[in-house]
Amino acid sequence: MASSENADHQLILSDDHDSEVNVADTMPNSDSGNIPRRYKVYRRRWFVLVLVCLLALSSQLLWLTYSPIASIVAEYYKVSENKVNILSMMYVFISIPMGFVATWLLDSYGLRPSLLIGSWVTAIGSLIRVISVFDFVSPSMKFNVVIVGQSVSSLVYPIFVSCVTKVSENWFPENERARATMLMSSGAGFLLGNLLPPIVVQQKGIEFLLIAYTILPCLAALLTTFGLHSSIPPTPPSPSAATDVEPYWIGLKKVLKIKSYWVMLILLGTAGALFNTINVIAEEVYCIYGYTPTFSGLVLGLQSGVGLVGGLAASIFVDKTKLFDETLKVLQAFGSISIAMVTAVVTIPHMEIPIILFNCLYGLSIAASFPVALELTMEITYPVAEGTVVGLLLISMHIQATVITFLMEALSQPMTESQRIHQKCVQHHNSQSSWQQTGHYGSVSEPREIGRASCRERV
């Protein structure tokens, strides 16, 4: 048994006969003085955390299925890369209106009903996408089937992002919340989503990739149905978790009056929008300057992997020090510098090592700052419901991602002759069904337009 004292209450940790950690606490009450209150930290909280991680991972894998292999997918379905990019941007566009639905659902009905809906819709969407690879679907309809499946799965992605802080608040003690938030918002799907498609498609083909990507969503749906029995634990883990949150509409009005929250909406939204946009269009940008899809997938995978390590370190640090504000400022500053350096070196051929280094620094800074920012946001908006707070951040992020995408399109310019010679945007399919980087489509004499109909590059 361990104990700690402060001016407000005494904290006692022990194990009960159900193998759960118990916290005996005294919660101050302005009306009736100190009211003895018992708090419990259940070991099943780790199952809830793993479940949310699996749901987010499966949704992110579906999101990024096509962007790392855009040119291969374009030839497979006989469409332009512009249409392939729409498959990834669907998550951004649809998450804007569905973000409001997700926050309302989480705050009005709770975690379990929301995750049940989200998990099964995601699984259904993944299965619809697989239909596109079967021969009974006419070639002209195959890509339309993909669009339907991708649209269905994107409808519920905001649920998995918006529920992160709700799970941390309701299931974890205060000294574990930042770490729990980091693990659930780590973006492991971005790591695997950029690494796996180029490797799997090269070895097994698109058909195998789409079928394999149905396993995790279906497994997560079954675990949610039969493993998650309640939205909250029987006994709260902390005084703040025991406090009633604001009703959805009242909380929405209140949070929009907090000036510091507007700062977080803009700054965190911008950082997240840029990070997501980079993950979606990286293959199209890198290939123009002679870097292969495999290399762009490796870069983004390393970026996300380093971000996981940085996020864990940052969350442990702020859990102990509570220096949320200072940590966030440092991470965002390094992130701004590193992305500027990435923009500078990516336009130079044969700069693989600097590109990897600066992308890793960017991942370390920005990806690590997200869980810190989420916890800081919860501090400044308490007691507004967690789903509302995070859901609005997600909406802001995706609105700004949409703006960034259209700005990049408007500022794009025609490729130079040198870029046409060295670009790796087009795949050639030979008689052995292996993919070779050629820079041409079909015949050697026919250069293929990439990304956009006018052969334009992103700048």
C-alpha positions as a printed NumPy array, in Angstrom:
array([[  0.   ,   0.   ,   0.   ],
       [  1.254,   3.486,  -0.906],
       [ -0.079,   6.779,   0.343],
       [  0.371,  10.443,  -0.513],
       [ -0.999,  13.538,   1.157],
       [ -1.718,  17.057,   0.03 ],
       [ -3.818,  19.93 ,   1.235],
       [ -7.017,  18.614,  -0.286],
       [ -7.064,  14.86 ,   0.146],
       [ -5.291,  11.638,   0.966],
       [ -4.651,   9.047,  -1.72 ],
       [ -4.458,   5.322,  -0.9  ],
       [ -3.67 ,   2.596,  -3.419],
       [ -4.353,  -1.098,  -2.8  ],
       [ -5.638,  -4.297,  -4.472],
       [ -9.038,  -5.783,  -3.762],
       [-10.304,  -9.358,  -4.191],
       [-11.29 ,  -8.656,  -7.804],
       [ -7.665,  -7.906,  -8.725],
       [ -8.468,  -4.273,  -9.366],
       [ -6.664,  -1.233,  -8.051],
       [ -8.688,   0.781,  -5.523],
       [ -8.266,   4.437,  -4.732],
       [ -9.779,   5.844,  -1.563],
       [-10.086,   9.574,  -1.82 ],
       [-11.788,  12.562,  -0.293],
       [-13.409,  14.942,  -2.728],
       [-14.065,  18.505,  -1.584],
       [-17.586,  19.805,  -2.035],
       [-18.463,  23.468,  -1.764],
       [-21.895,  22.761,  -0.284],
       [-21.321,  20.022,   2.247],
       [-17.595,  20.049,   2.91 ],
       [-15.387,  17.07 ,   2.244],
       [-17.343,  14.013,   1.134],
       [-15.52 ,  10.666,   1.412],
       [-15.496,   9.053,  -2.013],
       [-14.029,   5.779,  -3.181],
       [-12.323,   5.597,  -6.594],
       [-11.247,   2.514,  -8.501],
       [ -8.808,   1.975, -11.327],
       [ -9.823,  -1.188, -13.181],
       [ -7.333,  -3.335, -15.029],
       [ -9.851,  -3.726, -17.824],
       [ -8.993,  -0.133, -18.754],
       [ -6.099,  -1.585, -20.771],
       [ -8.521,  -3.662, -22.841],
       [-10.529,  -0.508, -23.608],
       [ -7.319,   1.274, -24.592],
       [ -6.198,  -1.569, -26.865],
       [ -9.657,  -1.733, -28.424],
       [ -9.658,   1.977, -29.273],
       [ -6.13 ,   1.62 , -30.678],
       [ -7.273,  -1.267, -32.905],
       [-10.298,   0.658, -34.142],
       [ -8.234,   3.755, -34.936],
       [ -5.521,   1.63 , -36.565],
       [ -7.994,  -0.208, -38.792],
       [ -9.634,   3.043, -39.872],
       [ -6.301,   4.733, -40.615],
       [ -5.141,   1.738, -42.663],
       [ -8.301,   1.998, -44.767],
       [ -7.756,   5.742, -45.111],
       [ -4.194,   5.37 , -46.417],
       [ -4.651,   2.211, -48.479],
       [ -4.306,   3.952, -51.82 ],
       [ -2.218,   7.098, -51.383],
       [  1.226,   5.391, -51.059],
       [  0.553,   3.439, -54.287],
       [ -1.521,   6.01 , -56.173],
       [  0.066,   5.383, -59.57 ],
       [ -0.336,   1.592, -59.272],
       [ -3.978,   1.931, -58.224],
       [ -4.625,   4.356, -61.085],
       [ -3.475,   1.788, -63.633],
       [ -5.258,  -1.108, -61.923],
       [ -8.654,   0.633, -62.03 ],
       [ -7.906,   2.53 , -65.278],
       [ -8.515,   5.949, -63.739],
       [ -6.423,   9.071, -63.195],
       [ -4.295,   9.62 , -60.11 ],
       [ -6.476,  12.609, -59.403],
       [ -9.377,  10.229, -58.735],
       [ -7.18 ,   7.952, -56.641],
       [ -6.212,  10.888, -54.421],
       [ -9.908,  11.562, -53.845],
       [-10.134,   8.195, -52.058],
       [ -7.811,   9.461, -49.344],
       [ -9.22 ,  12.98 , -49.245],
       [-12.693,  11.51 , -48.665],
       [-11.766,  10.985, -45.03 ],
       [-10.916,  14.67 , -44.74 ],
       [-14.027,  15.943, -46.494],
       [-16.515,  13.594, -44.843],
       [-15.028,  14.055, -41.372],
       [-16.074,  17.714, -41.362],
       [-19.858,  17.163, -41.16 ],
       [-19.556,  13.757, -39.493],
       [-17.356,  15.26 , -36.782],
       [-20.437,  16.986, -35.338],
       [-22.379,  13.718, -35.486],
       [-19.551,  11.85 , -33.747],
       [-19.285,  14.35 , -30.883],
       [-23.056,  14.358, -30.387],
       [-23.149,  10.562, -30.431],
       [-20.309,  10.192, -27.91 ],
       [-21.631,  12.827, -25.516],
       [-25.289,  11.838, -25.778],
       [-25.114,   8.02 , -25.858],
       [-21.682,   7.174, -24.532],
       [-18.643,   5.21 , -25.599],
       [-20.01 ,   1.7  , -26.16 ],
       [-22.9  ,   2.526, -28.543],
       [-20.619,   4.872, -30.475],
       [-17.847,   2.302, -30.868],
       [-20.338,  -0.409, -31.811],
       [-21.667,   1.727, -34.641],
       [-18.197,   2.844, -35.682],
       [-16.63 ,  -0.611, -35.65 ],
       [-19.302,  -2.315, -37.74 ],
       [-19.579,   0.51 , -40.269],
       [-15.793,   0.377, -40.712],
       [-15.882,  -3.397, -41.203],
       [-18.706,  -3.137, -43.748],
       [-16.825,  -0.441, -45.662],
       [-13.697,  -2.592, -45.845],
       [-15.702,  -5.542, -47.18 ],
       [-17.389,  -3.415, -49.845],
       [-13.976,  -2.358, -51.161],
       [-12.996,  -5.999, -51.698],
       [-15.929,  -6.523, -54.072],
       [-14.12 ,  -4.316, -56.598],
       [-11.445,  -6.982, -57.261],
       [-13.859,  -9.739, -58.318],
       [-14.488, -10.525, -61.978],
       [-18.285, -10.355, -61.736],
       [-17.976,  -6.581, -61.315],
       [-17.681,  -4.857, -64.681],
       [-14.406,  -2.936, -65.207],
       [-16.28 ,   0.345, -65.532],
       [-17.88 ,  -0.153, -62.1  ],
       [-14.891,  -1.4  , -60.111],
       [-13.657,   2.021, -59.07 ],
       [-17.184,   3.137, -58.197],
       [-17.416,   0.199, -55.781],
       [-14.156,   1.345, -54.174],
       [-15.586,   4.834, -53.764],
       [-18.682,   3.451, -52.03 ],
       [-16.642,   1.317, -49.626],
       [-14.218,   4.138, -48.848],
       [-17.11 ,   6.543, -48.257],
       [-18.827,   4.14 , -45.862],
       [-15.71 ,   3.529, -43.775],
       [-14.873,   7.242, -43.619],
       [-18.256,   8.094, -42.071],
       [-17.24 ,   6.894, -38.609],
       [-13.541,   7.787, -38.444],
       [-14.286,  10.891, -36.268],
       [-15.677,   8.593, -33.562],
       [-12.325,   6.881, -33.045],
       [-10.458,  10.181, -32.822],
       [-12.989,  12.04 , -30.679],
       [-13.295,   9.265, -28.077],
       [ -9.609,   9.3  , -27.086],
       [ -9.76 ,  11.836, -24.265],
       [-13.124,  10.47 , -23.113],
       [-11.5  ,   7.076, -22.547],
       [ -8.512,   8.663, -20.785],
       [-10.753,  10.72 , -18.526],
       [-13.265,   8.019, -17.617],
       [-10.988,   4.971, -17.337],
       [ -7.526,   6.175, -16.278],
       [ -6.15 ,   7.933, -13.166],
       [ -4.698,  11.386, -13.55 ],
       [ -1.073,  10.23 , -13.588],
       [ -1.719,   7.901, -16.557],
       [ -3.931,  10.048, -18.765],
       [ -1.282,  11.664, -20.95 ],
       [  0.277,   8.284, -21.7  ],
       [ -3.116,   6.741, -22.435],
       [ -3.995,   9.628, -24.729],
       [ -0.661,   9.269, -26.524],
       [ -1.139,   5.549, -27.136],
       [ -4.649,   5.995, -28.51 ],
       [ -3.73 ,   8.996, -30.681],
       [ -0.273,   7.767, -31.673],
       [ -1.122,   7.43 , -35.359],
       [  0.295,   3.916, -35.694],
       [ -2.004,   3.579, -38.691],
       [ -0.009,   6.277, -40.467],
       [  3.176,   4.291, -39.814],
       [  1.841,   0.995, -41.16 ],
       [ -0.394,   2.667, -43.731],
       [  2.606,   4.148, -45.506],
       [  4.919,   1.144, -45.16 ],
       [  2.657,  -1.788, -45.995],
       [  0.906,  -0.955, -49.315],
       [  4.043,  -0.586, -51.504],
       [  5.56 ,  -3.762, -50.038],
       [  2.399,  -5.899, -50.116],
       [  1.326,  -4.807, -53.599],
       [  4.762,  -5.481, -55.007],
       [  4.77 ,  -9.008, -53.554],
       [  1.098, -10.048, -53.6  ],
       [ -0.917,  -7.53 , -55.61 ],
       [ -3.779,  -5.147, -54.879],
       [ -6.306,  -7.955, -54.454],
       [ -4.383,  -9.477, -51.559],
       [ -3.913,  -6.046, -49.939],
       [ -7.629,  -5.236, -49.914],
       [ -8.589,  -8.664, -48.596],
       [ -5.94 ,  -8.504, -45.86 ],
       [ -7.179,  -5.06 , -44.831],
       [-10.597,  -6.493, -43.927],
       [ -9.192,  -8.691, -41.133],
       [ -8.455,  -5.998, -38.552],
       [-11.761,  -4.066, -38.931],
       [-13.788,  -7.281, -38.616],
       [-11.746,  -8.426, -35.603],
       [-12.136,  -5.022, -33.929],
       [-15.905,  -5.103, -34.528],
       [-16.189,  -8.519, -32.875],
       [-14.067,  -7.434, -29.904],
       [-16.216,  -4.327, -29.473],
       [-19.436,  -6.34 , -29.591],
       [-18.453,  -9.1  , -27.188],
       [-15.679,  -7.499, -25.13 ],
       [-16.829,  -3.955, -24.321],
       [-19.712,  -4.189, -21.869],
       [-20.056,  -0.594, -20.646],
       [-19.15 ,   2.95 , -21.6  ],
       [-17.67 ,   3.799, -18.211],
       [-16.327,   1.75 , -15.286],
       [-18.652,   1.032, -12.341],
       [-16.619,   3.389, -10.15 ],
       [-14.755,   6.45 , -11.501],
       [-10.938,   6.483, -11.308],
       [-10.592,  10.09 , -10.117],
       [-12.537,  13.103,  -8.804],
       [-12.651,  14.746, -12.235],
       [-14.087,  11.582, -13.791],
       [-16.824,  11.613, -11.137],
       [-17.863,  15.15 , -12.068],
       [-20.854,  15.507, -14.364],
       [-19.912,  17.01 , -17.733],
       [-21.913,  19.663, -19.522],
       [-24.774,  18.507, -21.781],
       [-23.815,  18.539, -25.452],
       [-25.449,  21.781, -26.602],
       [-24.634,  23.689, -23.414],
       [-21.039,  22.491, -23.56 ],
       [-20.772,  23.427, -27.239],
       [-21.851,  26.99 , -26.518],
       [-19.56 ,  27.26 , -23.519],
       [-16.423,  25.931, -25.197],
       [-16.785,  28.328, -28.126],
       [-16.567,  31.234, -25.679],
       [-13.136,  30.181, -24.378],
       [-10.482,  32.287, -26.142],
       [ -7.61 ,  29.901, -25.46 ],
       [ -9.626,  27.1  , -27.029],
       [ -9.898,  29.092, -30.246],
       [ -6.108,  29.374, -30.248],
       [ -5.885,  25.583, -29.986],
       [ -8.496,  25.163, -32.727],
       [ -6.404,  27.205, -35.135],
       [ -2.867,  26.154, -34.204],
       [ -3.457,  22.46 , -33.558],
       [ -5.838,  22.321, -36.49 ],
       [ -3.168,  23.751, -38.798],
       [ -0.485,  21.36 , -37.551],
       [ -2.774,  18.353, -37.903],
       [ -4.053,  19.447, -41.312],
       [ -0.53 ,  19.771, -42.675],
       [  0.496,  16.43 , -41.191],
       [ -2.516,  14.631, -42.695],
       [ -2.148,  16.32 , -46.088],
       [  1.511,  15.303, -46.277],
       [  0.551,  11.688, -45.611],
       [ -2.071,  11.777, -48.361],
       [ -0.102,  13.424, -51.205],
       [  3.498,  12.484, -50.325],
       [  3.847,   9.839, -53.023],
       [  2.678,  12.272, -55.69 ],
       [  5.09 ,  14.981, -54.528],
       [  8.143,  12.798, -53.983],
       [  7.867,  10.942, -57.283],
       [  8.151,  14.179, -59.264],
       [ 11.689,  14.67 , -57.986],
       [ 12.803,  11.114, -58.71 ],
       [ 11.908,   9.36 , -55.431],
       [ 10.051,   6.061, -55.695],
       [  6.759,   5.193, -53.944],
       [  8.667,   2.715, -51.779],
       [ 10.971,   5.492, -50.6  ],
       [  8.095,   7.877, -49.841],
       [  6.363,   5.109, -47.885],
       [  9.569,   4.46 , -45.946],
       [  9.974,   8.152, -45.141],
       [  6.436,   8.531, -43.862],
       [  6.673,   5.27 , -41.943],
       [  9.843,   6.411, -40.196],
       [  8.221,   9.774, -39.541],
       [  5.293,   8.12 , -37.776],
       [  7.515,   5.598, -35.973],
       [  9.753,   8.278, -34.52 ],
       [  6.592,  10.178, -33.603],
       [  5.414,   7.193, -31.556],
       [  8.648,   7.212, -29.556],
       [  8.545,  10.984, -29.128],
       [  4.913,  10.892, -28.092],
       [  5.612,   8.315, -25.401],
       [  8.546,  10.325, -24.045],
       [  6.573,  13.575, -24.104],
       [  3.539,  12.028, -22.393],
       [  5.658,  10.546, -19.593],
       [  7.358,  13.906, -19.15 ],
       [  4.138,  15.934, -18.898],
       [  2.509,  13.302, -16.663],
       [  5.292,  13.909, -14.157],
       [  5.913,  17.646, -14.588],
       [  2.512,  18.955, -15.806],
       [  4.435,  21.346, -18.115],
       [  1.886,  20.988, -20.919],
       [  2.145,  24.536, -22.238],
       [  5.948,  24.704, -22.336],
       [  6.324,  21.238, -23.88 ],
       [  3.794,  22.001, -26.606],
       [  5.531,  25.25 , -27.581],
       [  8.94 ,  23.573, -27.896],
       [  7.583,  20.684, -29.965],
       [  5.632,  22.958, -32.298],
       [  8.679,  25.19 , -32.83 ],
       [ 10.866,  22.256, -33.836],
       [  8.068,  20.936, -36.04 ],
       [  7.81 ,  24.229, -37.941],
       [ 11.556,  24.349, -38.56 ],
       [ 11.773,  20.72 , -39.674],
       [  8.884,  20.884, -42.167],
       [ 10.465,  23.99 , -43.7  ],
       [ 13.684,  22.029, -44.172],
       [ 11.789,  19.091, -45.692],
       [ 10.185,  21.457, -48.202],
       [ 13.608,  22.782, -49.165],
       [ 15.482,  19.493, -49.612],
       [ 12.741,  17.422, -51.279],
       [ 13.079,  19.466, -54.479],
       [ 16.716,  18.369, -54.845],
       [ 17.374,  14.938, -56.389],
       [ 19.414,  12.344, -54.495],
       [ 18.86 ,  13.854, -51.046],
       [ 17.493,  10.709, -49.427],
       [ 19.405,  10.981, -46.147],
       [ 18.51 ,  14.651, -45.397],
       [ 14.893,  13.963, -46.347],
       [ 14.733,  11.051, -43.917],
       [ 16.422,  13.015, -41.12 ],
       [ 14.224,  16.098, -41.405],
       [ 11.055,  14.007, -41.738],
       [ 12.002,  12.085, -38.608],
       [ 12.51 ,  15.375, -36.762],
       [  9.139,  16.535, -38.039],
       [  7.473,  13.332, -36.869],
       [  9.218,  13.526, -33.516],
       [  7.982,  17.067, -32.978],
       [  4.476,  17.171, -34.43 ],
       [  3.267,  13.644, -33.745],
       [  4.547,  13.913, -30.168],
       [  2.78 ,  17.244, -29.685],
       [ -0.729,  15.926, -30.44 ],
       [ -1.346,  13.99 , -27.181],
       [  0.186,  16.853, -25.187],
       [ -2.083,  19.329, -26.955],
       [ -5.154,  17.162, -26.353],
       [ -4.467,  16.944, -22.624],
       [ -3.811,  20.698, -22.437],
       [ -7.063,  21.34 , -24.285],
       [ -8.972,  19.207, -21.802],
       [ -7.465,  21.233, -18.96 ],
       [ -8.572,  24.587, -20.368],
       [-12.106,  23.411, -21.288],
       [-13.045,  21.375, -18.2  ],
       [-15.86 ,  20.39 , -17.499],
       [-17.053,  20.437, -21.125],
       [-17.549,  16.913, -22.476],
       [-14.422,  15.366, -23.965],
       [-16.079,  14.322, -27.223],
       [-17.194,  17.867, -27.965],
       [-13.75 ,  19.356, -27.309],
       [-11.788,  16.865, -29.41 ],
       [-14.453,  16.614, -32.093],
       [-14.272,  20.338, -32.824],
       [-10.477,  20.076, -33.035],
       [-10.871,  17.304, -35.601],
       [-13.34 ,  19.379, -37.614],
       [-10.959,  22.351, -37.581],
       [ -8.107,  20.088, -38.66 ],
       [-10.004,  18.706, -41.634],
       [-11.402,  22.067, -42.726],
       [ -7.863,  23.418, -42.841],
       [ -6.649,  20.281, -44.643],
       [ -9.257,  20.941, -47.313],
       [ -8.087,  24.541, -47.676],
       [ -4.421,  23.46 , -47.861],
       [ -5.23 ,  20.896, -50.548],
       [ -7.004,  23.419, -52.757],
       [ -4.238,  25.988, -52.227],
       [ -1.611,  23.471, -53.293],
       [ -3.67 ,  22.707, -56.371],
       [ -4.064,  26.4  , -57.201],
       [ -0.333,  27.082, -56.767],
       [  0.858,  24.034, -58.708],
       [  2.911,  24.535, -61.876],
       [  3.747,  22.451, -64.95 ],
       [  6.632,  20.028, -64.608],
       [  9.933,  21.037, -66.095],
       [ 11.65 ,  18.922, -68.722],
       [ 14.191,  17.752, -66.152],
       [ 11.411,  16.617, -63.827],
       [  9.744,  14.714, -66.661],
       [ 12.958,  12.806, -67.261],
       [ 13.654,  11.92 , -63.615],
       [ 10.105,  11.506, -62.256],
       [  9.048,   8.131, -60.813],
       [  5.31 ,   8.735, -60.785],
       [  4.302,   6.206, -63.389],
       [  4.528,   2.448, -63.118],
       [  4.963,   0.047, -66.008],
       [  3.492,  -3.443, -65.814],
       [  5.55 ,  -6.047, -67.653],
       [  4.655,  -9.548, -68.76 ],
       [  5.847, -11.081, -65.493],
       [  3.35 ,  -8.931, -63.552],
       [  6.131,  -7.171, -61.669],
       [  6.246,  -3.462, -61.197],
       [  9.196,  -1.496, -62.541],
       [  9.842,   2.194, -62.133],
       [  9.964,   3.675, -65.653],
       [  8.476,   7.134, -65.66 ],
       [  6.299,   6.186, -68.619],
       [  2.972,   4.506, -69.065],
       [  2.351,   1.87 , -71.707],
       [  5.034,   2.585, -74.264],
       [  8.333,   4.344, -73.846],
       [  7.295,   7.118, -76.182],
       [  4.139,   8.011, -74.253],
       [  4.701,  10.096, -71.122],
       [  1.866,   9.818, -68.664],
       [  0.323,  12.788, -66.938],
       [  0.645,  12.518, -63.184],
       [ -1.412,  13.708, -60.294],
       [ -3.447,  16.201, -62.275],
       [ -4.686,  16.305, -65.821],
       [ -2.169,  18.974, -66.82 ],
       [  0.941,  17.19 , -65.549],
       [  1.306,  19.674, -62.741],
       [  3.421,  19.363, -59.653],
       [  2.625,  20.269, -56.075],
       [  4.532,  23.265, -54.757]])
